Amino acid sequence: MSKVWPDRTARDVMRTDVVTISETASLADAVQALIDNRITGMPVTDEAGRLIGVLSIRDVLDHLSEAHSISGPSVGTFYAAGPSDDTEDWDLNGIEVDEEDSATVADLMTAQIHAVAVATPLADIAAAMVE
């Protein structure tokens, strides 16, 4: 029997096959990783493999629009861990990175991380997200 909502925890819904990227990766490499994996964001790790931030397609588009005065697709401020129907309509292949753009993932990532223990009830996670 599957667990009902009040009994479910982060462990019940989390993914373990997460695509990550190094803080030293180039913007072009980050865009290619997003395209190749059909994801809207990914955790950023340091040399030791520790989580230090998150890079989202929104971070990339914000940078490109500021640095190059361009407009890109309208994207929500969320992170989707895997392929979803929401990404089907985005032409991520249309994102062009100027060869002269020296930005790295560390320059663009969001360093504020919100994490929970695997035993955290989903109700508590939902309340924290609303807050």
Backbone atoms as SQL, in Angstrom:
CREATE TABLE atoms (id INTEGER PRIMARY KEY, chain TEXT, resi INTEGER, resn TEXT, atom TEXT, x REAL, y REAL, z REAL);
INSERT INTO atoms VALUES
  (1, 'A', 1, 'MET', 'N', 0.842, -1.181, 0.000),
  (2, 'A', 1, 'MET', 'CA', 0.000, 0.000, 0.000),
  (3, 'A', 1, 'MET', 'C', 0.889, 1.246, 0.000),
  (4, 'A', 2, 'SER', 'N', 0.563, 2.201, -0.861),
  (5, 'A', 2, 'SER', 'CA', 1.375, 3.410, -0.922),
  (6, 'A', 2, 'SER', 'C', 1.024, 4.340, 0.236),
  (7, 'A', 3, 'LYS', 'N', 1.991, 5.151, 0.581),
  (8, 'A', 3, 'LYS', 'CA', 1.789, 6.095, 1.673),
  (9, 'A', 3, 'LYS', 'C', 0.835, 7.198, 1.248),
  (10, 'A', 4, 'VAL', 'N', 0.056, 7.680, 2.185),
  (11, 'A', 4, 'VAL', 'CA', -0.825, 8.810, 1.926),
  (12, 'A', 4, 'VAL', 'C', -0.077, 10.087, 2.269),
  (13, 'A', 5, 'TRP', 'N', -0.573, 11.204, 1.789),
  (14, 'A', 5, 'TRP', 'CA', 0.078, 12.508, 1.928),
  (15, 'A', 5, 'TRP', 'C', 0.677, 12.766, 3.307),
  (16, 'A', 6, 'PRO', 'N', -0.067, 12.652, 4.406),
  (17, 'A', 6, 'PRO', 'CA', 0.520, 13.002, 5.709),
  (18, 'A', 6, 'PRO', 'C', 1.703, 12.126, 6.116),
  (19, 'A', 7, 'ASP', 'N', 1.801, 10.934, 5.541),
  (20, 'A', 7, 'ASP', 'CA', 2.875, 10.016, 5.918),
  (21, 'A', 7, 'ASP', 'C', 4.075, 10.071, 4.983),
  (22, 'A', 8, 'ARG', 'N', 4.000, 10.830, 3.929),
  (23, 'A', 8, 'ARG', 'CA', 5.086, 10.883, 2.944),
  (24, 'A', 8, 'ARG', 'C', 6.172, 11.868, 3.386),
  (25, 'A', 9, 'THR', 'N', 7.390, 11.523, 3.012),
  (26, 'A', 9, 'THR', 'CA', 8.541, 12.368, 3.361),
  (27, 'A', 9, 'THR', 'C', 9.307, 12.739, 2.094),
  (28, 'A', 10, 'ALA', 'N', 10.314, 13.560, 2.278),
  (29, 'A', 10, 'ALA', 'CA', 11.162, 13.954, 1.149),
  (30, 'A', 10, 'ALA', 'C', 11.736, 12.723, 0.457),
  (31, 'A', 11, 'ARG', 'N', 12.124, 11.725, 1.228),
  (32, 'A', 11, 'ARG', 'CA', 12.698, 10.505, 0.652),
  (33, 'A', 11, 'ARG', 'C', 11.736, 9.849, -0.344),
  (34, 'A', 12, 'ASP', 'N', 10.440, 9.963, -0.103),
  (35, 'A', 12, 'ASP', 'CA', 9.448, 9.322, -0.967),
  (36, 'A', 12, 'ASP', 'C', 9.317, 9.985, -2.337),
  (37, 'A', 13, 'VAL', 'N', 9.703, 11.234, -2.451),
  (38, 'A', 13, 'VAL', 'CA', 9.506, 11.953, -3.715),
  (39, 'A', 13, 'VAL', 'C', 10.797, 12.496, -4.326),
  (40, 'A', 14, 'MET', 'N', 11.898, 12.394, -3.607),
  (41, 'A', 14, 'MET', 'CA', 13.144, 12.976, -4.111),
  (42, 'A', 14, 'MET', 'C', 13.747, 12.114, -5.216),
  (43, 'A', 15, 'ARG', 'N', 14.589, 12.759, -6.004),
  (44, 'A', 15, 'ARG', 'CA', 15.331, 12.069, -7.053),
  (45, 'A', 15, 'ARG', 'C', 16.767, 11.895, -6.589),
  (46, 'A', 16, 'THR', 'N', 17.370, 10.805, -6.993),
  (47, 'A', 16, 'THR', 'CA', 18.775, 10.583, -6.650),
  (48, 'A', 16, 'THR', 'C', 19.670, 10.639, -7.881),
  (49, 'A', 17, 'ASP', 'N', 19.090, 10.662, -9.059),
  (50, 'A', 17, 'ASP', 'CA', 19.855, 10.704, -10.308),
  (51, 'A', 17, 'ASP', 'C', 19.910, 12.133, -10.849),
  (52, 'A', 18, 'VAL', 'N', 20.406, 13.037, -10.023),
  (53, 'A', 18, 'VAL', 'CA', 20.403, 14.466, -10.332),
  (54, 'A', 18, 'VAL', 'C', 21.631, 14.841, -11.153),
  (55, 'A', 19, 'VAL', 'N', 21.418, 15.634, -12.192),
  (56, 'A', 19, 'VAL', 'CA', 22.510, 16.169, -13.004),
  (57, 'A', 19, 'VAL', 'C', 23.086, 17.367, -12.261),
  (58, 'A', 20, 'THR', 'N', 24.391, 17.361, -12.043),
  (59, 'A', 20, 'THR', 'CA', 25.051, 18.480, -11.380),
  (60, 'A', 20, 'THR', 'C', 26.058, 19.107, -12.339),
  (61, 'A', 21, 'ILE', 'N', 26.547, 20.283, -11.969),
  (62, 'A', 21, 'ILE', 'CA', 27.558, 20.958, -12.773),
  (63, 'A', 21, 'ILE', 'C', 28.561, 21.629, -11.838),
  (64, 'A', 22, 'SER', 'N', 29.790, 21.694, -12.293),
  (65, 'A', 22, 'SER', 'CA', 30.857, 22.309, -11.501),
  (66, 'A', 22, 'SER', 'C', 30.738, 23.824, -11.532),
  (67, 'A', 23, 'GLU', 'N', 31.131, 24.443, -10.445),
  (68, 'A', 23, 'GLU', 'CA', 31.120, 25.905, -10.360),
  (69, 'A', 23, 'GLU', 'C', 32.055, 26.545, -11.377),
  (70, 'A', 24, 'THR', 'N', 33.049, 25.806, -11.856),
  (71, 'A', 24, 'THR', 'CA', 34.013, 26.351, -12.805),
  (72, 'A', 24, 'THR', 'C', 33.603, 26.154, -14.263),
  (73, 'A', 25, 'ALA', 'N', 32.501, 25.467, -14.500),
  (74, 'A', 25, 'ALA', 'CA', 32.044, 25.239, -15.879),
  (75, 'A', 25, 'ALA', 'C', 31.688, 26.555, -16.551),
  (76, 'A', 26, 'SER', 'N', 31.883, 26.603, -17.841),
  (77, 'A', 26, 'SER', 'CA', 31.564, 27.809, -18.607),
  (78, 'A', 26, 'SER', 'C', 30.056, 27.931, -18.799),
  (79, 'A', 27, 'LEU', 'N', 29.641, 29.125, -19.146),
  (80, 'A', 27, 'LEU', 'CA', 28.231, 29.363, -19.450),
  (81, 'A', 27, 'LEU', 'C', 27.790, 28.484, -20.614),
  (82, 'A', 28, 'ALA', 'N', 28.619, 28.376, -21.631),
  (83, 'A', 28, 'ALA', 'CA', 28.281, 27.543, -22.792),
  (84, 'A', 28, 'ALA', 'C', 28.095, 26.085, -22.380),
  (85, 'A', 29, 'ASP', 'N', 28.973, 25.579, -21.504),
  (86, 'A', 29, 'ASP', 'CA', 28.838, 24.197, -21.035),
  (87, 'A', 29, 'ASP', 'C', 27.565, 24.012, -20.220),
  (88, 'A', 30, 'ALA', 'N', 27.221, 25.006, -19.425),
  (89, 'A', 30, 'ALA', 'CA', 25.999, 24.926, -18.618),
  (90, 'A', 30, 'ALA', 'C', 24.766, 24.896, -19.506),
  (91, 'A', 31, 'VAL', 'N', 24.724, 25.761, -20.502),
  (92, 'A', 31, 'VAL', 'CA', 23.584, 25.776, -21.425),
  (93, 'A', 31, 'VAL', 'C', 23.482, 24.430, -22.127),
  (94, 'A', 32, 'GLN', 'N', 24.613, 23.891, -22.571),
  (95, 'A', 32, 'GLN', 'CA', 24.586, 22.595, -23.265),
  (96, 'A', 32, 'GLN', 'C', 24.084, 21.486, -22.337),
  (97, 'A', 33, 'ALA', 'N', 24.478, 21.518, -21.061),
  (98, 'A', 33, 'ALA', 'CA', 24.020, 20.502, -20.100),
  (99, 'A', 33, 'ALA', 'C', 22.504, 20.606, -19.892),
  (100, 'A', 34, 'LEU', 'N', 21.988, 21.826, -19.817),
  (101, 'A', 34, 'LEU', 'CA', 20.545, 22.015, -19.671),
  (102, 'A', 34, 'LEU', 'C', 19.817, 21.467, -20.890),
  (103, 'A', 35, 'ILE', 'N', 20.323, 21.761, -22.073),
  (104, 'A', 35, 'ILE', 'CA', 19.708, 21.294, -23.314),
  (105, 'A', 35, 'ILE', 'C', 19.786, 19.772, -23.413),
  (106, 'A', 36, 'ASP', 'N', 20.976, 19.223, -23.218),
  (107, 'A', 36, 'ASP', 'CA', 21.179, 17.779, -23.359),
  (108, 'A', 36, 'ASP', 'C', 20.307, 16.968, -22.415),
  (109, 'A', 37, 'ASN', 'N', 20.119, 17.488, -21.199),
  (110, 'A', 37, 'ASN', 'CA', 19.363, 16.750, -20.190),
  (111, 'A', 37, 'ASN', 'C', 17.905, 17.179, -20.098),
  (112, 'A', 38, 'ARG', 'N', 17.523, 18.180, -20.910),
  (113, 'A', 38, 'ARG', 'CA', 16.151, 18.684, -20.926),
  (114, 'A', 38, 'ARG', 'C', 15.674, 19.029, -19.522),
  (115, 'A', 39, 'ILE', 'N', 16.488, 19.826, -18.832),
  (116, 'A', 39, 'ILE', 'CA', 16.174, 20.254, -17.479),
  (117, 'A', 39, 'ILE', 'C', 16.198, 21.773, -17.415),
  (118, 'A', 40, 'THR', 'N', 15.586, 22.314, -16.385),
  (119, 'A', 40, 'THR', 'CA', 15.526, 23.763, -16.236),
  (120, 'A', 40, 'THR', 'C', 16.477, 24.285, -15.181),
  (121, 'A', 41, 'GLY', 'N', 17.200, 23.399, -14.537),
  (122, 'A', 41, 'GLY', 'CA', 18.155, 23.816, -13.529),
  (123, 'A', 41, 'GLY', 'C', 18.914, 22.627, -12.990),
  (124, 'A', 42, 'MET', 'N', 20.014, 22.944, -12.294),
  (125, 'A', 42, 'MET', 'CA', 20.813, 21.867, -11.733),
  (126, 'A', 42, 'MET', 'C', 21.639, 22.363, -10.556),
  (127, 'A', 43, 'PRO', 'N', 21.898, 21.476, -9.606),
  (128, 'A', 43, 'PRO', 'CA', 22.753, 21.826, -8.470),
  (129, 'A', 43, 'PRO', 'C', 24.181, 22.094, -8.947),
  (130, 'A', 44, 'VAL', 'N', 24.840, 23.015, -8.258),
  (131, 'A', 44, 'VAL', 'CA', 26.226, 23.375, -8.563),
  (132, 'A', 44, 'VAL', 'C', 27.106, 22.835, -7.443),
  (133, 'A', 45, 'THR', 'N', 28.225, 22.219, -7.836),
  (134, 'A', 45, 'THR', 'CA', 29.131, 21.639, -6.848),
  (135, 'A', 45, 'THR', 'C', 30.514, 22.269, -6.950),
  (136, 'A', 46, 'ASP', 'N', 31.245, 22.206, -5.827),
  (137, 'A', 46, 'ASP', 'CA', 32.626, 22.684, -5.813),
  (138, 'A', 46, 'ASP', 'C', 33.554, 21.523, -6.166),
  (139, 'A', 47, 'GLU', 'N', 34.876, 21.757, -6.095),
  (140, 'A', 47, 'GLU', 'CA', 35.846, 20.713, -6.451),
  (141, 'A', 47, 'GLU', 'C', 35.699, 19.451, -5.623),
  (142, 'A', 48, 'ALA', 'N', 35.242, 19.591, -4.380),
  (143, 'A', 48, 'ALA', 'CA', 35.086, 18.436, -3.487),
  (144, 'A', 48, 'ALA', 'C', 33.742, 17.741, -3.682),
  (145, 'A', 49, 'GLY', 'N', 32.908, 18.261, -4.582),
  (146, 'A', 49, 'GLY', 'CA', 31.606, 17.653, -4.823),
  (147, 'A', 49, 'GLY', 'C', 30.523, 18.126, -3.879),
  (148, 'A', 50, 'ARG', 'N', 30.807, 19.161, -3.082),
  (149, 'A', 50, 'ARG', 'CA', 29.812, 19.701, -2.150),
  (150, 'A', 50, 'ARG', 'C', 28.860, 20.641, -2.876),
  (151, 'A', 51, 'LEU', 'N', 27.605, 20.603, -2.490),
  (152, 'A', 51, 'LEU', 'CA', 26.593, 21.483, -3.053),
  (153, 'A', 51, 'LEU', 'C', 26.845, 22.906, -2.589),
  (154, 'A', 52, 'ILE', 'N', 26.960, 23.834, -3.552),
  (155, 'A', 52, 'ILE', 'CA', 27.219, 25.226, -3.195),
  (156, 'A', 52, 'ILE', 'C', 26.205, 26.191, -3.800),
  (157, 'A', 53, 'GLY', 'N', 25.307, 25.675, -4.629),
  (158, 'A', 53, 'GLY', 'CA', 24.319, 26.554, -5.242),
  (159, 'A', 53, 'GLY', 'C', 23.472, 25.820, -6.244),
  (160, 'A', 54, 'VAL', 'N', 22.680, 26.603, -6.969),
  (161, 'A', 54, 'VAL', 'CA', 21.796, 26.064, -8.002),
  (162, 'A', 54, 'VAL', 'C', 21.869, 26.997, -9.200),
  (163, 'A', 55, 'LEU', 'N', 21.945, 26.422, -10.377),
  (164, 'A', 55, 'LEU', 'CA', 21.902, 27.201, -11.608),
  (165, 'A', 55, 'LEU', 'C', 20.608, 26.860, -12.325),
  (166, 'A', 56, 'SER', 'N', 19.827, 27.879, -12.643),
  (167, 'A', 56, 'SER', 'CA', 18.574, 27.654, -13.362),
  (168, 'A', 56, 'SER', 'C', 18.626, 28.304, -14.731),
  (169, 'A', 57, 'ILE', 'N', 17.740, 27.891, -15.590),
  (170, 'A', 57, 'ILE', 'CA', 17.639, 28.509, -16.905),
  (171, 'A', 57, 'ILE', 'C', 17.333, 29.995, -16.742),
  (172, 'A', 58, 'ARG', 'N', 16.625, 30.328, -15.693),
  (173, 'A', 58, 'ARG', 'CA', 16.321, 31.739, -15.432),
  (174, 'A', 58, 'ARG', 'C', 17.597, 32.530, -15.161),
  (175, 'A', 59, 'ASP', 'N', 18.536, 31.940, -14.398),
  (176, 'A', 59, 'ASP', 'CA', 19.820, 32.593, -14.140),
  (177, 'A', 59, 'ASP', 'C', 20.551, 32.858, -15.457),
  (178, 'A', 60, 'VAL', 'N', 20.526, 31.869, -16.346),
  (179, 'A', 60, 'VAL', 'CA', 21.194, 31.996, -17.639),
  (180, 'A', 60, 'VAL', 'C', 20.536, 33.089, -18.475),
  (181, 'A', 61, 'LEU', 'N', 19.206, 33.049, -18.568),
  (182, 'A', 61, 'LEU', 'CA', 18.502, 34.032, -19.386),
  (183, 'A', 61, 'LEU', 'C', 18.652, 35.445, -18.830),
  (184, 'A', 62, 'ASP', 'N', 18.633, 35.570, -17.505),
  (185, 'A', 62, 'ASP', 'CA', 18.850, 36.891, -16.899),
  (186, 'A', 62, 'ASP', 'C', 20.229, 37.432, -17.267),
  (187, 'A', 63, 'HIS', 'N', 21.236, 36.581, -17.176),
  (188, 'A', 63, 'HIS', 'CA', 22.593, 37.001, -17.527),
  (189, 'A', 63, 'HIS', 'C', 22.673, 37.421, -18.992),
  (190, 'A', 64, 'LEU', 'N', 22.134, 36.596, -19.867),
  (191, 'A', 64, 'LEU', 'CA', 22.209, 36.899, -21.295),
  (192, 'A', 64, 'LEU', 'C', 21.457, 38.178, -21.637),
  (193, 'A', 65, 'SER', 'N', 20.328, 38.392, -20.992),
  (194, 'A', 65, 'SER', 'CA', 19.560, 39.597, -21.303),
  (195, 'A', 65, 'SER', 'C', 20.269, 40.849, -20.771),
  (196, 'A', 66, 'GLU', 'N', 20.931, 40.734, -19.612),
  (197, 'A', 66, 'GLU', 'CA', 21.674, 41.871, -19.056),
  (198, 'A', 66, 'GLU', 'C', 22.971, 42.129, -19.817),
  (199, 'A', 67, 'ALA', 'N', 23.706, 41.070, -20.090),
  (200, 'A', 67, 'ALA', 'CA', 25.022, 41.209, -20.704),
  (201, 'A', 67, 'ALA', 'C', 24.949, 41.556, -22.185),
  (202, 'A', 68, 'HIS', 'N', 23.881, 41.123, -22.832),
  (203, 'A', 68, 'HIS', 'CA', 23.838, 41.278, -24.285),
  (204, 'A', 68, 'HIS', 'C', 22.583, 41.970, -24.784),
  (205, 'A', 69, 'SER', 'N', 21.812, 42.528, -23.881),
  (206, 'A', 69, 'SER', 'CA', 20.593, 43.253, -24.230),
  (207, 'A', 69, 'SER', 'C', 19.711, 42.467, -25.198),
  (208, 'A', 70, 'ILE', 'N', 19.433, 41.207, -24.821),
  (209, 'A', 70, 'ILE', 'CA', 18.551, 40.386, -25.635),
  (210, 'A', 70, 'ILE', 'C', 17.349, 39.989, -24.822),
  (211, 'A', 71, 'SER', 'N', 16.348, 39.492, -25.482),
  (212, 'A', 71, 'SER', 'CA', 15.196, 38.957, -24.772),
  (213, 'A', 71, 'SER', 'C', 15.125, 37.468, -25.067),
  (214, 'A', 72, 'GLY', 'N', 14.734, 36.710, -24.067),
  (215, 'A', 72, 'GLY', 'CA', 14.649, 35.267, -24.236),
  (216, 'A', 72, 'GLY', 'C', 13.267, 34.774, -23.892),
  (217, 'A', 73, 'PRO', 'N', 13.094, 33.455, -23.853),
  (218, 'A', 73, 'PRO', 'CA', 11.796, 32.903, -23.510),
  (219, 'A', 73, 'PRO', 'C', 11.387, 33.281, -22.103),
  (220, 'A', 74, 'SER', 'N', 10.119, 33.382, -21.882),
  (221, 'A', 74, 'SER', 'CA', 9.613, 33.688, -20.549),
  (222, 'A', 74, 'SER', 'C', 9.642, 32.415, -19.719),
  (223, 'A', 75, 'VAL', 'N', 10.359, 32.468, -18.614),
  (224, 'A', 75, 'VAL', 'CA', 10.543, 31.280, -17.797),
  (225, 'A', 75, 'VAL', 'C', 10.198, 31.605, -16.360),
  (226, 'A', 76, 'GLY', 'N', 9.531, 30.681, -15.672),
  (227, 'A', 76, 'GLY', 'CA', 9.221, 30.870, -14.264),
  (228, 'A', 76, 'GLY', 'C', 10.475, 30.736, -13.422),
  (229, 'A', 77, 'THR', 'N', 10.399, 31.142, -12.182),
  (230, 'A', 77, 'THR', 'CA', 11.551, 31.049, -11.294),
  (231, 'A', 77, 'THR', 'C', 11.455, 29.776, -10.473),
  (232, 'A', 78, 'PHE', 'N', 11.637, 28.658, -11.160),
  (233, 'A', 78, 'PHE', 'CA', 11.571, 27.375, -10.467),
  (234, 'A', 78, 'PHE', 'C', 12.639, 26.460, -11.014),
  (235, 'A', 79, 'TYR', 'N', 12.853, 25.374, -10.304),
  (236, 'A', 79, 'TYR', 'CA', 13.835, 24.380, -10.700),
  (237, 'A', 79, 'TYR', 'C', 13.113, 23.069, -10.891),
  (238, 'A', 80, 'ALA', 'N', 13.198, 22.502, -12.076),
  (239, 'A', 80, 'ALA', 'CA', 12.606, 21.189, -12.345),
  (240, 'A', 80, 'ALA', 'C', 13.748, 20.190, -12.451),
  (241, 'A', 81, 'ALA', 'N', 13.649, 19.123, -11.707),
  (242, 'A', 81, 'ALA', 'CA', 14.754, 18.184, -11.615),
  (243, 'A', 81, 'ALA', 'C', 14.898, 17.281, -12.830),
  (244, 'A', 82, 'GLY', 'N', 13.890, 17.166, -13.644),
  (245, 'A', 82, 'GLY', 'CA', 14.001, 16.264, -14.777),
  (246, 'A', 82, 'GLY', 'C', 13.120, 16.704, -15.913),
  (247, 'A', 83, 'PRO', 'N', 13.148, 15.941, -16.999),
  (248, 'A', 83, 'PRO', 'CA', 12.339, 16.290, -18.154),
  (249, 'A', 83, 'PRO', 'C', 10.864, 16.379, -17.776),
  (250, 'A', 84, 'SER', 'N', 10.205, 17.370, -18.307),
  (251, 'A', 84, 'SER', 'CA', 8.784, 17.516, -18.035),
  (252, 'A', 84, 'SER', 'C', 8.105, 18.110, -19.246),
  (253, 'A', 85, 'ASP', 'N', 6.794, 18.022, -19.278),
  (254, 'A', 85, 'ASP', 'CA', 6.040, 18.601, -20.377),
  (255, 'A', 85, 'ASP', 'C', 6.253, 20.103, -20.452),
  (256, 'A', 86, 'ASP', 'N', 6.560, 20.746, -19.318),
  (257, 'A', 86, 'ASP', 'CA', 6.748, 22.186, -19.299),
  (258, 'A', 86, 'ASP', 'C', 7.914, 22.624, -20.183),
  (259, 'A', 87, 'THR', 'N', 8.938, 21.782, -20.309),
  (260, 'A', 87, 'THR', 'CA', 10.103, 22.169, -21.093),
  (261, 'A', 87, 'THR', 'C', 9.925, 21.876, -22.574),
  (262, 'A', 88, 'GLU', 'N', 8.889, 21.136, -22.944),
  (263, 'A', 88, 'GLU', 'CA', 8.665, 20.792, -24.341),
  (264, 'A', 88, 'GLU', 'C', 8.506, 22.020, -25.221),
  (265, 'A', 89, 'ASP', 'N', 7.856, 23.060, -24.712),
  (266, 'A', 89, 'ASP', 'CA', 7.553, 24.233, -25.513),
  (267, 'A', 89, 'ASP', 'C', 8.702, 25.220, -25.588),
  (268, 'A', 90, 'TRP', 'N', 9.738, 25.059, -24.777),
  (269, 'A', 90, 'TRP', 'CA', 10.846, 25.991, -24.778),
  (270, 'A', 90, 'TRP', 'C', 11.841, 25.575, -25.845),
  (271, 'A', 91, 'ASP', 'N', 12.318, 26.514, -26.608),
  (272, 'A', 91, 'ASP', 'CA', 13.344, 26.229, -27.591),
  (273, 'A', 91, 'ASP', 'C', 14.691, 26.524, -26.936),
  (274, 'A', 92, 'LEU', 'N', 15.107, 25.618, -26.060),
  (275, 'A', 92, 'LEU', 'CA', 16.379, 25.822, -25.366),
  (276, 'A', 92, 'LEU', 'C', 17.544, 25.833, -26.347),
  (277, 'A', 93, 'ASN', 'N', 17.377, 25.138, -27.484),
  (278, 'A', 93, 'ASN', 'CA', 18.428, 25.138, -28.494),
  (279, 'A', 93, 'ASN', 'C', 18.635, 26.525, -29.085),
  (280, 'A', 94, 'GLY', 'N', 17.654, 27.405, -28.927),
  (281, 'A', 94, 'GLY', 'CA', 17.758, 28.754, -29.457),
  (282, 'A', 94, 'GLY', 'C', 18.590, 29.684, -28.595),
  (283, 'A', 95, 'ILE', 'N', 19.035, 29.219, -27.444),
  (284, 'A', 95, 'ILE', 'CA', 19.861, 30.052, -26.567),
  (285, 'A', 95, 'ILE', 'C', 21.275, 30.075, -27.130),
  (286, 'A', 96, 'GLU', 'N', 21.732, 31.258, -27.460),
  (287, 'A', 96, 'GLU', 'CA', 23.073, 31.400, -28.012),
  (288, 'A', 96, 'GLU', 'C', 23.968, 32.119, -27.014),
  (289, 'A', 97, 'VAL', 'N', 25.144, 31.558, -26.820),
  (290, 'A', 97, 'VAL', 'CA', 26.124, 32.150, -25.908),
  (291, 'A', 97, 'VAL', 'C', 27.259, 32.721, -26.740),
  (292, 'A', 98, 'ASP', 'N', 27.528, 33.982, -26.542),
  (293, 'A', 98, 'ASP', 'CA', 28.617, 34.660, -27.238),
  (294, 'A', 98, 'ASP', 'C', 29.939, 34.009, -26.838),
  (295, 'A', 99, 'GLU', 'N', 30.770, 33.689, -27.816),
  (296, 'A', 99, 'GLU', 'CA', 32.066, 33.063, -27.537),
  (297, 'A', 99, 'GLU', 'C', 32.927, 33.907, -26.607),
  (298, 'A', 100, 'GLU', 'N', 32.697, 35.195, -26.605),
  (299, 'A', 100, 'GLU', 'CA', 33.495, 36.111, -25.785),
  (300, 'A', 100, 'GLU', 'C', 32.986, 36.202, -24.348),
  (301, 'A', 101, 'ASP', 'N', 31.834, 35.604, -24.081),
  (302, 'A', 101, 'ASP', 'CA', 31.251, 35.653, -22.736),
  (303, 'A', 101, 'ASP', 'C', 32.049, 34.723, -21.831),
  (304, 'A', 102, 'SER', 'N', 32.741, 35.291, -20.857),
  (305, 'A', 102, 'SER', 'CA', 33.613, 34.499, -19.981),
  (306, 'A', 102, 'SER', 'C', 32.938, 34.096, -18.677),
  (307, 'A', 103, 'ALA', 'N', 31.637, 34.284, -18.581),
  (308, 'A', 103, 'ALA', 'CA', 30.929, 33.939, -17.346),
  (309, 'A', 103, 'ALA', 'C', 31.039, 32.452, -17.049),
  (310, 'A', 104, 'THR', 'N', 31.165, 32.156, -15.755),
  (311, 'A', 104, 'THR', 'CA', 31.183, 30.764, -15.309),
  (312, 'A', 104, 'THR', 'C', 29.904, 30.491, -14.527),
  (313, 'A', 105, 'VAL', 'N', 29.679, 29.246, -14.230),
  (314, 'A', 105, 'VAL', 'CA', 28.518, 28.858, -13.440),
  (315, 'A', 105, 'VAL', 'C', 28.539, 29.584, -12.101),
  (316, 'A', 106, 'ALA', 'N', 29.710, 29.727, -11.487),
  (317, 'A', 106, 'ALA', 'CA', 29.818, 30.417, -10.198),
  (318, 'A', 106, 'ALA', 'C', 29.345, 31.866, -10.298),
  (319, 'A', 107, 'ASP', 'N', 29.540, 32.488, -11.452),
  (320, 'A', 107, 'ASP', 'CA', 29.114, 33.876, -11.647),
  (321, 'A', 107, 'ASP', 'C', 27.591, 34.009, -11.716),
  (322, 'A', 108, 'LEU', 'N', 26.921, 32.966, -12.161),
  (323, 'A', 108, 'LEU', 'CA', 25.485, 33.044, -12.438),
  (324, 'A', 108, 'LEU', 'C', 24.602, 32.342, -11.423),
  (325, 'A', 109, 'MET', 'N', 25.149, 31.388, -10.711),
  (326, 'A', 109, 'MET', 'CA', 24.337, 30.541, -9.832),
  (327, 'A', 109, 'MET', 'C', 23.706, 31.319, -8.685),
  (328, 'A', 110, 'THR', 'N', 22.674, 30.728, -8.137),
  (329, 'A', 110, 'THR', 'CA', 22.056, 31.218, -6.914),
  (330, 'A', 110, 'THR', 'C', 22.711, 30.457, -5.772),
  (331, 'A', 111, 'ALA', 'N', 23.375, 31.177, -4.881),
  (332, 'A', 111, 'ALA', 'CA', 24.132, 30.522, -3.815),
  (333, 'A', 111, 'ALA', 'C', 23.273, 30.155, -2.611),
  (334, 'A', 112, 'GLN', 'N', 22.106, 30.746, -2.512),
  (335, 'A', 112, 'GLN', 'CA', 21.238, 30.434, -1.384),
  (336, 'A', 112, 'GLN', 'C', 20.581, 29.075, -1.623),
  (337, 'A', 113, 'ILE', 'N', 20.822, 28.153, -0.704),
  (338, 'A', 113, 'ILE', 'CA', 20.312, 26.794, -0.844),
  (339, 'A', 113, 'ILE', 'C', 19.294, 26.520, 0.261),
  (340, 'A', 114, 'HIS', 'N', 18.165, 25.990, -0.134),
  (341, 'A', 114, 'HIS', 'CA', 17.157, 25.566, 0.829),
  (342, 'A', 114, 'HIS', 'C', 17.124, 24.048, 0.785),
  (343, 'A', 115, 'ALA', 'N', 17.494, 23.418, 1.867),
  (344, 'A', 115, 'ALA', 'CA', 17.561, 21.959, 1.908),
  (345, 'A', 115, 'ALA', 'C', 16.782, 21.440, 3.107),
  (346, 'A', 116, 'VAL', 'N', 16.347, 20.194, 2.978),
  (347, 'A', 116, 'VAL', 'CA', 15.643, 19.529, 4.075),
  (348, 'A', 116, 'VAL', 'C', 16.212, 18.126, 4.248),
  (349, 'A', 117, 'ALA', 'N', 16.033, 17.574, 5.417),
  (350, 'A', 117, 'ALA', 'CA', 16.451, 16.197, 5.677),
  (351, 'A', 117, 'ALA', 'C', 15.505, 15.246, 4.953),
  (352, 'A', 118, 'VAL', 'N', 15.996, 14.067, 4.611),
  (353, 'A', 118, 'VAL', 'CA', 15.175, 13.103, 3.870),
  (354, 'A', 118, 'VAL', 'C', 13.943, 12.658, 4.653),
  (355, 'A', 119, 'ALA', 'N', 13.975, 12.763, 5.969),
  (356, 'A', 119, 'ALA', 'CA', 12.838, 12.347, 6.790),
  (357, 'A', 119, 'ALA', 'C', 11.812, 13.454, 7.000),
  (358, 'A', 120, 'THR', 'N', 12.019, 14.622, 6.398),
  (359, 'A', 120, 'THR', 'CA', 11.097, 15.745, 6.572),
  (360, 'A', 120, 'THR', 'C', 9.756, 15.433, 5.909),
  (361, 'A', 121, 'PRO', 'N', 8.662, 15.573, 6.647),
  (362, 'A', 121, 'PRO', 'CA', 7.335, 15.325, 6.063),
  (363, 'A', 121, 'PRO', 'C', 7.035, 16.307, 4.926),
  (364, 'A', 122, 'LEU', 'N', 6.337, 15.835, 3.896),
  (365, 'A', 122, 'LEU', 'CA', 6.006, 16.691, 2.762),
  (366, 'A', 122, 'LEU', 'C', 5.187, 17.893, 3.185),
  (367, 'A', 123, 'ALA', 'N', 4.343, 17.740, 4.180),
  (368, 'A', 123, 'ALA', 'CA', 3.557, 18.869, 4.655),
  (369, 'A', 123, 'ALA', 'C', 4.466, 19.983, 5.171),
  (370, 'A', 124, 'ASP', 'N', 5.535, 19.620, 5.862),
  (371, 'A', 124, 'ASP', 'CA', 6.479, 20.620, 6.363),
  (372, 'A', 124, 'ASP', 'C', 7.241, 21.281, 5.198),
  (373, 'A', 125, 'ILE', 'N', 7.573, 20.500, 4.186),
  (374, 'A', 125, 'ILE', 'CA', 8.278, 21.031, 3.025),
  (375, 'A', 125, 'ILE', 'C', 7.365, 22.026, 2.285),
  (376, 'A', 126, 'ALA', 'N', 6.102, 21.649, 2.111),
  (377, 'A', 126, 'ALA', 'CA', 5.156, 22.516, 1.422),
  (378, 'A', 126, 'ALA', 'C', 4.981, 23.825, 2.196),
  (379, 'A', 127, 'ALA', 'N', 4.900, 23.732, 3.506),
  (380, 'A', 127, 'ALA', 'CA', 4.733, 24.942, 4.320),
  (381, 'A', 127, 'ALA', 'C', 5.967, 25.846, 4.189),
  (382, 'A', 128, 'ALA', 'N', 7.154, 25.248, 4.170),
  (383, 'A', 128, 'ALA', 'CA', 8.383, 26.041, 4.014),
  (384, 'A', 128, 'ALA', 'C', 8.440, 26.707, 2.649),
  (385, 'A', 129, 'MET', 'N', 7.969, 26.014, 1.617),
  (386, 'A', 129, 'MET', 'CA', 7.972, 26.580, 0.268),
  (387, 'A', 129, 'MET', 'C', 6.996, 27.761, 0.174),
  (388, 'A', 130, 'VAL', 'N', 5.857, 27.652, 0.832),
  (389, 'A', 130, 'VAL', 'CA', 4.889, 28.743, 0.823),
  (390, 'A', 130, 'VAL', 'C', 5.444, 29.940, 1.567),
  (391, 'A', 131, 'GLU', 'N', 6.111, 29.664, 2.690),
  (392, 'A', 131, 'GLU', 'CA', 6.697, 30.714, 3.512),
  (393, 'A', 131, 'GLU', 'C', 7.760, 31.443, 2.738);
